[in-house]
């Protein structure tokens, strides 16, 4: 495992040369310097998180949680094609989930908390891995060809990741809180979606963000198997199909909604 440690403290020179006699510093100031000994290992989960492999695992596991969410979220949203009643009822069902064992919206808040935790873990691990990579290769690649070959996927991941994160902020302001949607009415999911996607710039932003999301999912779904150690030449064609298939389903499903609403085929 690659350990990420801060350099130890700088140790002053030997005490034997310290002055003595009148005017000399007190005994405490002349104590021999403490040499940094071997650091005691932190608890195992913290040591794991500090390693590059640990961060990759955190990215892979949180990525699986987020993949699960985008799939379920898309399937739920496709109810827009069944009409206002179907999707509004689905929104209400989400709020009532777990009742009467749990109070109203409690289950939804638990899911939100897991999702927010996975999102934060994913972003923090990505940022720290990027910093580690930069430290490991501060001068870059020798030839532009090496650079393109070795870095295309990771560079795309960074940009598509940033675009998706910015999109999520706008999306929450638009369809959850309504701040970015003047016609927003709480609980009227169908009308909110139609009002939002009828605005051409907003529909274009949703389409562009979901293209970025599909690219991000393609690389992410492919590399998570590598991280988790499920990769060998026999498995790789299935990995590629899974990654491409998942990305295509999410991309086509999510892009269809703003596209069909802005063109007035739906709504
Ligand atoms: C065109 C595609 C999408 C549509 C039509 C859509 C639609 C919606 C709607 C209508 C809501 C509000 C639900 C309600 O209040 O009952 C919502 C919430 C949300 N969406 Fe999306 N969404 C899309 C894509 C995405 C994507 C790609 C992500 C993440 C990458 C995402 C993340 C979220 C989150 C985190 C919430 C808040 C959930 C909650 O707290 O209840 N959405 N979406």
py3Dmol code that shows the C-alpha trace and the ligand (Angstrom):
import py3Dmol

protein = """\
ATOM      1  CA  UNK A   1       0.000   0.000   0.000  1.00  0.00           C
ATOM      2  CA  UNK A   2       1.257   3.523  -0.779  1.00  0.00           C
ATOM      3  CA  UNK A   3       1.410   5.418   2.492  1.00  0.00           C
ATOM      4  CA  UNK A   4       0.646   9.149   2.497  1.00  0.00           C
ATOM      5  CA  UNK A   5       2.639  10.721   5.300  1.00  0.00           C
ATOM      6  CA  UNK A   6       3.675  14.270   6.095  1.00  0.00           C
ATOM      7  CA  UNK A   7       7.477  14.697   6.409  1.00  0.00           C
ATOM      8  CA  UNK A   8       8.687  14.537  10.028  1.00  0.00           C
ATOM      9  CA  UNK A   9       9.739  17.636  11.988  1.00  0.00           C
ATOM     10  CA  UNK A  10      13.128  19.206  11.269  1.00  0.00           C
ATOM     11  CA  UNK A  11      15.488  18.256  14.110  1.00  0.00           C
ATOM     12  CA  UNK A  12      17.988  20.849  15.436  1.00  0.00           C
ATOM     13  CA  UNK A  13      21.706  19.985  15.664  1.00  0.00           C
ATOM     14  CA  UNK A  14      23.270  18.080  18.620  1.00  0.00           C
ATOM     15  CA  UNK A  15      23.021  19.468  22.174  1.00  0.00           C
ATOM     16  CA  UNK A  16      26.609  18.700  23.026  1.00  0.00           C
ATOM     17  CA  UNK A  17      27.626  21.975  21.406  1.00  0.00           C
ATOM     18  CA  UNK A  18      25.143  23.949  23.583  1.00  0.00           C
ATOM     19  CA  UNK A  19      26.795  26.717  25.582  1.00  0.00           C
ATOM     20  CA  UNK A  20      27.079  26.490  29.404  1.00  0.00           C
ATOM     21  CA  UNK A  21      28.054  28.927  32.175  1.00  0.00           C
ATOM     22  CA  UNK A  22      26.676  32.346  33.075  1.00  0.00           C
ATOM     23  CA  UNK A  23      24.171  33.723  30.570  1.00  0.00           C
ATOM     24  CA  UNK A  24      23.584  30.284  29.004  1.00  0.00           C
ATOM     25  CA  UNK A  25      19.932  29.209  28.348  1.00  0.00           C
ATOM     26  CA  UNK A  26      18.172  27.205  31.118  1.00  0.00           C
ATOM     27  CA  UNK A  27      18.588  23.399  31.271  1.00  0.00           C
ATOM     28  CA  UNK A  28      15.196  22.700  29.625  1.00  0.00           C
ATOM     29  CA  UNK A  29      16.244  24.629  26.522  1.00  0.00           C
ATOM     30  CA  UNK A  30      19.467  22.546  26.342  1.00  0.00           C
ATOM     31  CA  UNK A  31      17.698  19.166  26.387  1.00  0.00           C
ATOM     32  CA  UNK A  32      18.949  16.842  23.601  1.00  0.00           C
ATOM     33  CA  UNK A  33      16.678  17.097  20.547  1.00  0.00           C
ATOM     34  CA  UNK A  34      14.014  14.429  20.118  1.00  0.00           C
ATOM     35  CA  UNK A  35      14.580  12.346  17.004  1.00  0.00           C
ATOM     36  CA  UNK A  36      11.390  11.397  15.160  1.00  0.00           C
ATOM     37  CA  UNK A  37      10.865   7.691  15.802  1.00  0.00           C
ATOM     38  CA  UNK A  38       8.723   5.373  13.688  1.00  0.00           C
ATOM     39  CA  UNK A  39       5.098   6.630  13.704  1.00  0.00           C
ATOM     40  CA  UNK A  40       2.570   4.428  15.464  1.00  0.00           C
ATOM     41  CA  UNK A  41       0.092   3.123  12.852  1.00  0.00           C
ATOM     42  CA  UNK A  42      -3.403   4.640  12.991  1.00  0.00           C
ATOM     43  CA  UNK A  43      -6.438   2.304  13.276  1.00  0.00           C
ATOM     44  CA  UNK A  44      -6.773   0.039  10.215  1.00  0.00           C
ATOM     45  CA  UNK A  45      -9.662   1.882   8.457  1.00  0.00           C
ATOM     46  CA  UNK A  46      -7.730   5.172   8.713  1.00  0.00           C
ATOM     47  CA  UNK A  47      -4.504   3.582   7.417  1.00  0.00           C
ATOM     48  CA  UNK A  48      -6.554   2.089   4.557  1.00  0.00           C
ATOM     49  CA  UNK A  49      -8.143   5.465   3.703  1.00  0.00           C
ATOM     50  CA  UNK A  50      -4.649   7.058   3.691  1.00  0.00           C
ATOM     51  CA  UNK A  51      -3.424   4.604   1.059  1.00  0.00           C
ATOM     52  CA  UNK A  52      -3.995   5.141  -2.669  1.00  0.00           C
ATOM     53  CA  UNK A  53      -5.647   1.727  -2.878  1.00  0.00           C
ATOM     54  CA  UNK A  54      -8.004   2.623  -0.005  1.00  0.00           C
ATOM     55  CA  UNK A  55      -9.086   5.824  -1.770  1.00  0.00           C
ATOM     56  CA  UNK A  56      -9.705   3.852  -4.963  1.00  0.00           C
ATOM     57  CA  UNK A  57     -11.869   1.403  -3.026  1.00  0.00           C
ATOM     58  CA  UNK A  58     -13.839   4.266  -1.505  1.00  0.00           C
ATOM     59  CA  UNK A  59     -14.359   5.649  -5.018  1.00  0.00           C
ATOM     60  CA  UNK A  60     -15.464   2.254  -6.328  1.00  0.00           C
ATOM     61  CA  UNK A  61     -17.881   1.450  -3.481  1.00  0.00           C
ATOM     62  CA  UNK A  62     -19.399   4.963  -3.354  1.00  0.00           C
ATOM     63  CA  UNK A  63     -19.547   4.839  -7.170  1.00  0.00           C
ATOM     64  CA  UNK A  64     -21.645   1.650  -6.985  1.00  0.00           C
ATOM     65  CA  UNK A  65     -24.074   3.374  -4.563  1.00  0.00           C
ATOM     66  CA  UNK A  66     -24.328   6.373  -6.927  1.00  0.00           C
ATOM     67  CA  UNK A  67     -24.803   4.107  -9.974  1.00  0.00           C
ATOM     68  CA  UNK A  68     -27.660   2.385  -8.140  1.00  0.00           C
ATOM     69  CA  UNK A  69     -29.220   5.774  -7.416  1.00  0.00           C
ATOM     70  CA  UNK A  70     -29.017   7.111 -10.984  1.00  0.00           C
ATOM     71  CA  UNK A  71     -30.580   3.907 -12.321  1.00  0.00           C
ATOM     72  CA  UNK A  72     -33.478   3.873  -9.819  1.00  0.00           C
ATOM     73  CA  UNK A  73     -33.937   7.657 -10.201  1.00  0.00           C
ATOM     74  CA  UNK A  74     -34.132   7.362 -13.986  1.00  0.00           C
ATOM     75  CA  UNK A  75     -36.637   4.491 -13.855  1.00  0.00           C
ATOM     76  CA  UNK A  76     -38.786   6.548 -11.464  1.00  0.00           C
ATOM     77  CA  UNK A  77     -38.584   9.662 -13.669  1.00  0.00           C
ATOM     78  CA  UNK A  78     -39.572   7.750 -16.807  1.00  0.00           C
ATOM     79  CA  UNK A  79     -43.059   7.608 -15.246  1.00  0.00           C
ATOM     80  CA  UNK A  80     -43.449  11.074 -16.761  1.00  0.00           C
ATOM     81  CA  UNK A  81     -44.415   9.180 -19.932  1.00  0.00           C
ATOM     82  CA  UNK A  82     -47.335   7.601 -18.054  1.00  0.00           C
ATOM     83  CA  UNK A  83     -48.766  11.030 -17.269  1.00  0.00           C
ATOM     84  CA  UNK A  84     -49.034  13.511 -14.422  1.00  0.00           C
ATOM     85  CA  UNK A  85     -50.932  11.251 -12.041  1.00  0.00           C
ATOM     86  CA  UNK A  86     -48.415   8.378 -12.302  1.00  0.00           C
ATOM     87  CA  UNK A  87     -45.309  10.457 -11.606  1.00  0.00           C
ATOM     88  CA  UNK A  88     -46.946  12.620  -8.924  1.00  0.00           C
ATOM     89  CA  UNK A  89     -48.134   9.452  -7.158  1.00  0.00           C
ATOM     90  CA  UNK A  90     -44.582   8.067  -7.384  1.00  0.00           C
ATOM     91  CA  UNK A  91     -43.207  11.262  -5.752  1.00  0.00           C
ATOM     92  CA  UNK A  92     -45.765  10.891  -2.954  1.00  0.00           C
ATOM     93  CA  UNK A  93     -44.923   7.176  -2.550  1.00  0.00           C
ATOM     94  CA  UNK A  94     -41.258   8.125  -2.000  1.00  0.00           C
ATOM     95  CA  UNK A  95     -42.260  10.445   0.845  1.00  0.00           C
ATOM     96  CA  UNK A  96     -44.501   7.807   2.412  1.00  0.00           C
ATOM     97  CA  UNK A  97     -41.916   4.997   2.119  1.00  0.00           C
ATOM     98  CA  UNK A  98     -41.599   3.010   5.372  1.00  0.00           C
ATOM     99  CA  UNK A  99     -44.905   4.281   6.860  1.00  0.00           C
ATOM    100  CA  UNK A 100     -46.391   3.452   9.343  1.00  0.00           C
ATOM    101  CA  UNK A 101     -43.262   1.813  10.886  1.00  0.00           C
ATOM    102  CA  UNK A 102     -41.330   5.033  10.245  1.00  0.00           C
ATOM    103  CA  UNK A 103     -42.564   8.624  10.322  1.00  0.00           C
ATOM    104  CA  UNK A 104     -43.408  10.230   6.957  1.00  0.00           C
ATOM    105  CA  UNK A 105     -40.260  11.042   4.856  1.00  0.00           C
ATOM    106  CA  UNK A 106     -37.958   9.269   7.395  1.00  0.00           C
ATOM    107  CA  UNK A 107     -36.927   6.533   4.927  1.00  0.00           C
ATOM    108  CA  UNK A 108     -36.408   9.166   2.220  1.00  0.00           C
ATOM    109  CA  UNK A 109     -34.110  11.126   4.547  1.00  0.00           C
ATOM    110  CA  UNK A 110     -32.102   7.951   5.330  1.00  0.00           C
ATOM    111  CA  UNK A 111     -31.635   7.364   1.590  1.00  0.00           C
ATOM    112  CA  UNK A 112     -30.690  11.037   1.135  1.00  0.00           C
ATOM    113  CA  UNK A 113     -28.097  10.771   3.944  1.00  0.00           C
ATOM    114  CA  UNK A 114     -26.522   7.621   2.421  1.00  0.00           C
ATOM    115  CA  UNK A 115     -26.496   9.297  -0.976  1.00  0.00           C
ATOM    116  CA  UNK A 116     -24.946  12.518   0.341  1.00  0.00           C
ATOM    117  CA  UNK A 117     -22.294  10.470   2.215  1.00  0.00           C
ATOM    118  CA  UNK A 118     -21.467   8.487  -0.936  1.00  0.00           C
ATOM    119  CA  UNK A 119     -21.281  11.697  -2.985  1.00  0.00           C
ATOM    120  CA  UNK A 120     -18.934  13.439  -0.521  1.00  0.00           C
ATOM    121  CA  UNK A 121     -16.719  10.322  -0.147  1.00  0.00           C
ATOM    122  CA  UNK A 122     -16.529   9.986  -3.949  1.00  0.00           C
ATOM    123  CA  UNK A 123     -15.548  13.631  -4.494  1.00  0.00           C
ATOM    124  CA  UNK A 124     -13.029  13.779  -1.597  1.00  0.00           C
ATOM    125  CA  UNK A 125     -11.341  10.511  -2.659  1.00  0.00           C
ATOM    126  CA  UNK A 126     -11.175  11.755  -6.270  1.00  0.00           C
ATOM    127  CA  UNK A 127      -9.608  15.076  -5.211  1.00  0.00           C
ATOM    128  CA  UNK A 128      -7.043  13.362  -2.967  1.00  0.00           C
ATOM    129  CA  UNK A 129      -6.141  10.784  -5.627  1.00  0.00           C
ATOM    130  CA  UNK A 130      -5.636  13.591  -8.139  1.00  0.00           C
ATOM    131  CA  UNK A 131      -3.298  15.357  -5.676  1.00  0.00           C
ATOM    132  CA  UNK A 132      -1.401  12.080  -5.085  1.00  0.00           C
ATOM    133  CA  UNK A 133      -1.016  11.501  -8.840  1.00  0.00           C
ATOM    134  CA  UNK A 134       0.241  15.054  -9.356  1.00  0.00           C
ATOM    135  CA  UNK A 135       2.821  14.580  -6.577  1.00  0.00           C
ATOM    136  CA  UNK A 136       3.919  11.248  -8.090  1.00  0.00           C
ATOM    137  CA  UNK A 137       4.307  12.725 -11.615  1.00  0.00           C
ATOM    138  CA  UNK A 138       4.996  16.458 -11.292  1.00  0.00           C
ATOM    139  CA  UNK A 139       6.782  16.774 -14.683  1.00  0.00           C
ATOM    140  CA  UNK A 140       4.152  15.127 -16.906  1.00  0.00           C
ATOM    141  CA  UNK A 141       4.664  12.664 -19.737  1.00  0.00           C
ATOM    142  CA  UNK A 142       7.596  12.748 -22.130  1.00  0.00           C
ATOM    143  CA  UNK A 143       5.696  12.608 -25.422  1.00  0.00           C
ATOM    144  CA  UNK A 144       2.206  13.968 -26.193  1.00  0.00           C
ATOM    145  CA  UNK A 145       1.215  10.478 -27.386  1.00  0.00           C
ATOM    146  CA  UNK A 146       2.020   8.905 -23.984  1.00  0.00           C
ATOM    147  CA  UNK A 147       0.123  11.718 -22.362  1.00  0.00           C
ATOM    148  CA  UNK A 148      -3.009  11.141 -24.433  1.00  0.00           C
ATOM    149  CA  UNK A 149      -2.863   7.354 -24.056  1.00  0.00           C
ATOM    150  CA  UNK A 150      -2.261   7.297 -20.327  1.00  0.00           C
ATOM    151  CA  UNK A 151      -4.353  10.234 -19.268  1.00  0.00           C
ATOM    152  CA  UNK A 152      -7.392  10.468 -21.517  1.00  0.00           C
ATOM    153  CA  UNK A 153      -9.697   8.487 -19.212  1.00  0.00           C
ATOM    154  CA  UNK A 154      -8.654  10.160 -15.983  1.00  0.00           C
ATOM    155  CA  UNK A 155      -8.766  13.667 -17.457  1.00  0.00           C
ATOM    156  CA  UNK A 156     -12.225  13.035 -18.877  1.00  0.00           C
ATOM    157  CA  UNK A 157     -13.318  11.703 -15.490  1.00  0.00           C
ATOM    158  CA  UNK A 158     -12.245  14.886 -13.766  1.00  0.00           C
ATOM    159  CA  UNK A 159     -14.088  17.208 -16.156  1.00  0.00           C
ATOM    160  CA  UNK A 160     -17.204  15.117 -16.491  1.00  0.00           C
ATOM    161  CA  UNK A 161     -17.220  14.730 -12.687  1.00  0.00           C
ATOM    162  CA  UNK A 162     -17.083  18.504 -12.171  1.00  0.00           C
ATOM    163  CA  UNK A 163     -19.865  19.039 -14.754  1.00  0.00           C
ATOM    164  CA  UNK A 164     -22.098  16.417 -13.063  1.00  0.00           C
ATOM    165  CA  UNK A 165     -21.476  17.930  -9.591  1.00  0.00           C
ATOM    166  CA  UNK A 166     -22.418  21.439 -10.857  1.00  0.00           C
ATOM    167  CA  UNK A 167     -25.452  19.949 -12.596  1.00  0.00           C
ATOM    168  CA  UNK A 168     -26.649  18.290  -9.363  1.00  0.00           C
ATOM    169  CA  UNK A 169     -26.552  21.671  -7.566  1.00  0.00           C
ATOM    170  CA  UNK A 170     -28.602  23.323 -10.326  1.00  0.00           C
ATOM    171  CA  UNK A 171     -30.931  20.299 -10.529  1.00  0.00           C
ATOM    172  CA  UNK A 172     -31.751  20.475  -6.809  1.00  0.00           C
ATOM    173  CA  UNK A 173     -32.419  24.242  -7.076  1.00  0.00           C
ATOM    174  CA  UNK A 174     -34.612  23.532 -10.111  1.00  0.00           C
ATOM    175  CA  UNK A 175     -36.718  20.462  -9.293  1.00  0.00           C
ATOM    176  CA  UNK A 176     -36.349  19.830  -5.534  1.00  0.00           C
ATOM    177  CA  UNK A 177     -36.336  23.295  -3.938  1.00  0.00           C
ATOM    178  CA  UNK A 178     -37.753  25.229  -6.895  1.00  0.00           C
ATOM    179  CA  UNK A 179     -35.499  28.269  -6.432  1.00  0.00           C
ATOM    180  CA  UNK A 180     -34.366  28.074 -10.076  1.00  0.00           C
ATOM    181  CA  UNK A 181     -37.865  27.298 -11.422  1.00  0.00           C
ATOM    182  CA  UNK A 182     -40.345  30.226 -11.222  1.00  0.00           C
ATOM    183  CA  UNK A 183     -43.355  27.948 -11.877  1.00  0.00           C
ATOM    184  CA  UNK A 184     -42.355  25.370  -9.216  1.00  0.00           C
ATOM    185  CA  UNK A 185     -45.175  23.941  -7.065  1.00  0.00           C
ATOM    186  CA  UNK A 186     -44.211  21.453  -4.323  1.00  0.00           C
ATOM    187  CA  UNK A 187     -45.495  17.957  -5.078  1.00  0.00           C
ATOM    188  CA  UNK A 188     -46.495  18.748  -8.688  1.00  0.00           C
ATOM    189  CA  UNK A 189     -43.586  16.763 -10.160  1.00  0.00           C
ATOM    190  CA  UNK A 190     -45.025  16.505 -13.690  1.00  0.00           C
ATOM    191  CA  UNK A 191     -45.820  20.221 -14.085  1.00  0.00           C
ATOM    192  CA  UNK A 192     -42.453  21.150 -12.556  1.00  0.00           C
ATOM    193  CA  UNK A 193     -40.584  18.970 -15.042  1.00  0.00           C
ATOM    194  CA  UNK A 194     -42.556  20.330 -18.014  1.00  0.00           C
ATOM    195  CA  UNK A 195     -42.119  23.954 -16.861  1.00  0.00           C
ATOM    196  CA  UNK A 196     -38.394  23.392 -16.409  1.00  0.00           C
ATOM    197  CA  UNK A 197     -37.634  21.589 -19.674  1.00  0.00           C
ATOM    198  CA  UNK A 198     -39.763  23.959 -21.808  1.00  0.00           C
ATOM    199  CA  UNK A 199     -36.980  26.511 -21.224  1.00  0.00           C
ATOM    200  CA  UNK A 200     -34.599  25.834 -24.125  1.00  0.00           C
ATOM    201  CA  UNK A 201     -31.329  26.749 -22.320  1.00  0.00           C
ATOM    202  CA  UNK A 202     -32.329  24.552 -19.368  1.00  0.00           C
ATOM    203  CA  UNK A 203     -33.174  21.601 -21.653  1.00  0.00           C
ATOM    204  CA  UNK A 204     -29.778  22.038 -23.398  1.00  0.00           C
ATOM    205  CA  UNK A 205     -28.013  22.134 -20.005  1.00  0.00           C
ATOM    206  CA  UNK A 206     -29.771  18.916 -18.917  1.00  0.00           C
ATOM    207  CA  UNK A 207     -28.860  17.183 -22.181  1.00  0.00           C
ATOM    208  CA  UNK A 208     -25.206  18.299 -22.014  1.00  0.00           C
ATOM    209  CA  UNK A 209     -24.900  17.296 -18.338  1.00  0.00           C
ATOM    210  CA  UNK A 210     -26.349  13.871 -19.048  1.00  0.00           C
ATOM    211  CA  UNK A 211     -23.908  13.341 -21.935  1.00  0.00           C
ATOM    212  CA  UNK A 212     -21.125  14.127 -19.416  1.00  0.00           C
ATOM    213  CA  UNK A 213     -22.751  11.757 -16.919  1.00  0.00           C
ATOM    214  CA  UNK A 214     -22.884   8.945 -19.505  1.00  0.00           C
ATOM    215  CA  UNK A 215     -19.163   9.397 -20.320  1.00  0.00           C
ATOM    216  CA  UNK A 216     -18.363   9.482 -16.596  1.00  0.00           C
ATOM    217  CA  UNK A 217     -20.382   6.314 -15.988  1.00  0.00           C
ATOM    218  CA  UNK A 218     -18.717   4.546 -18.916  1.00  0.00           C
ATOM    219  CA  UNK A 219     -15.196   5.069 -17.540  1.00  0.00           C
ATOM    220  CA  UNK A 220     -16.278   4.638 -13.926  1.00  0.00           C
ATOM    221  CA  UNK A 221     -18.199   1.402 -14.433  1.00  0.00           C
ATOM    222  CA  UNK A 222     -15.261   0.003 -16.383  1.00  0.00           C
ATOM    223  CA  UNK A 223     -12.537   0.928 -13.888  1.00  0.00           C
ATOM    224  CA  UNK A 224     -14.401  -0.013 -10.715  1.00  0.00           C
ATOM    225  CA  UNK A 225     -14.006  -3.701 -11.603  1.00  0.00           C
ATOM    226  CA  UNK A 226     -10.264  -3.176 -11.927  1.00  0.00           C
ATOM    227  CA  UNK A 227     -10.135  -1.532  -8.489  1.00  0.00           C
ATOM    228  CA  UNK A 228     -12.122  -4.320  -6.875  1.00  0.00           C
ATOM    229  CA  UNK A 229      -9.833  -6.888  -8.475  1.00  0.00           C
ATOM    230  CA  UNK A 230     -12.457  -8.360 -10.836  1.00  0.00           C
ATOM    231  CA  UNK A 231     -10.499  -8.080 -14.021  1.00  0.00           C
ATOM    232  CA  UNK A 232      -8.921 -10.690 -16.231  1.00  0.00           C
ATOM    233  CA  UNK A 233      -8.795 -11.144 -20.011  1.00  0.00           C
ATOM    234  CA  UNK A 234     -11.821 -13.492 -19.897  1.00  0.00           C
ATOM    235  CA  UNK A 235     -13.916 -11.000 -17.916  1.00  0.00           C
ATOM    236  CA  UNK A 236     -12.930  -7.870 -19.833  1.00  0.00           C
ATOM    237  CA  UNK A 237     -15.398  -8.140 -22.757  1.00  0.00           C
ATOM    238  CA  UNK A 238     -18.253  -8.492 -20.213  1.00  0.00           C
ATOM    239  CA  UNK A 239     -16.877  -5.517 -18.274  1.00  0.00           C
ATOM    240  CA  UNK A 240     -16.845  -3.424 -21.437  1.00  0.00           C
ATOM    241  CA  UNK A 241     -20.417  -4.427 -22.341  1.00  0.00           C
ATOM    242  CA  UNK A 242     -21.620  -3.688 -18.829  1.00  0.00           C
ATOM    243  CA  UNK A 243     -19.965  -0.251 -18.754  1.00  0.00           C
ATOM    244  CA  UNK A 244     -21.179   0.701 -22.243  1.00  0.00           C
ATOM    245  CA  UNK A 245     -24.678  -0.698 -21.649  1.00  0.00           C
ATOM    246  CA  UNK A 246     -25.144   1.019 -18.282  1.00  0.00           C
ATOM    247  CA  UNK A 247     -23.892   4.355 -19.659  1.00  0.00           C
ATOM    248  CA  UNK A 248     -26.142   4.084 -22.745  1.00  0.00           C
ATOM    249  CA  UNK A 249     -29.274   3.214 -20.737  1.00  0.00           C
ATOM    250  CA  UNK A 250     -28.765   6.116 -18.308  1.00  0.00           C
ATOM    251  CA  UNK A 251     -27.767   8.534 -21.091  1.00  0.00           C
ATOM    252  CA  UNK A 252     -30.676   7.699 -23.417  1.00  0.00           C
ATOM    253  CA  UNK A 253     -33.261   7.522 -20.606  1.00  0.00           C
ATOM    254  CA  UNK A 254     -32.247  10.824 -19.018  1.00  0.00           C
ATOM    255  CA  UNK A 255     -31.725  12.734 -22.276  1.00  0.00           C
ATOM    256  CA  UNK A 256     -35.085  11.591 -23.666  1.00  0.00           C
ATOM    257  CA  UNK A 257     -37.030  13.569 -21.027  1.00  0.00           C
ATOM    258  CA  UNK A 258     -35.727  17.122 -21.631  1.00  0.00           C
ATOM    259  CA  UNK A 259     -35.525  16.362 -25.379  1.00  0.00           C
ATOM    260  CA  UNK A 260     -39.145  15.183 -25.742  1.00  0.00           C
ATOM    261  CA  UNK A 261     -40.487  17.912 -23.470  1.00  0.00           C
ATOM    262  CA  UNK A 262     -38.609  20.820 -25.103  1.00  0.00           C
ATOM    263  CA  UNK A 263     -39.759  19.609 -28.551  1.00  0.00           C
ATOM    264  CA  UNK A 264     -43.353  19.386 -27.194  1.00  0.00           C
ATOM    265  CA  UNK A 265     -43.722  15.705 -28.011  1.00  0.00           C
ATOM    266  CA  UNK A 266     -44.525  15.251 -24.294  1.00  0.00           C
ATOM    267  CA  UNK A 267     -46.204  17.625 -21.832  1.00  0.00           C
TER     268      UNK A 267
END
"""
ligand_1 = """\
43
LIG
C -33.311 14.304 -17.159
C -32.963 13.611 -16.105
C -33.536 13.841 -14.741
C -34.818 14.149 -14.381
C -36.023 14.317 -15.294
C -34.833 14.286 -12.945
C -35.954 14.618 -12.200
C -35.970 14.858 -10.856
C -37.113 15.319 -10.102
C -38.481 15.581 -10.706
C -36.728 15.449 -8.818
C -37.606 15.903 -7.630
C -38.371 14.720 -7.104
C -39.343 15.101 -6.014
O -39.173 16.142 -5.404
O -40.248 14.311 -5.763
C -35.326 15.064 -8.729
C -34.580 15.044 -7.593
C -33.253 14.679 -7.532
N -32.440 14.329 -8.589
Fe -33.013 14.165 -10.495
N -33.589 14.023 -12.462
C -32.756 13.765 -13.528
C -31.411 13.452 -13.474
C -30.673 13.387 -12.320
C -29.285 13.021 -12.268
C -28.451 12.652 -13.486
C -28.916 13.055 -10.960
C -27.598 12.749 -10.333
C -26.482 12.597 -10.978
C -30.071 13.466 -10.193
C -30.085 13.647 -8.830
C -31.188 14.041 -8.115
C -31.191 14.202 -6.684
C -30.002 13.998 -5.745
C -32.488 14.603 -6.318
C -33.012 14.901 -4.919
C -33.711 13.680 -4.411
C -34.374 13.938 -3.084
O -33.743 14.528 -2.224
O -35.520 13.555 -2.909
N -31.114 13.644 -11.047
N -34.894 14.718 -9.995
"""
view = py3Dmol.view(width=600, height=400)
view.addModel(protein, "pdb")
view.setStyle({"model": 0}, {"cartoon": {"style": "trace"}})
view.addModel(ligand_1, "xyz")
view.setStyle({"model": 1}, {"stick": {}})
view.zoomTo()
view.show()
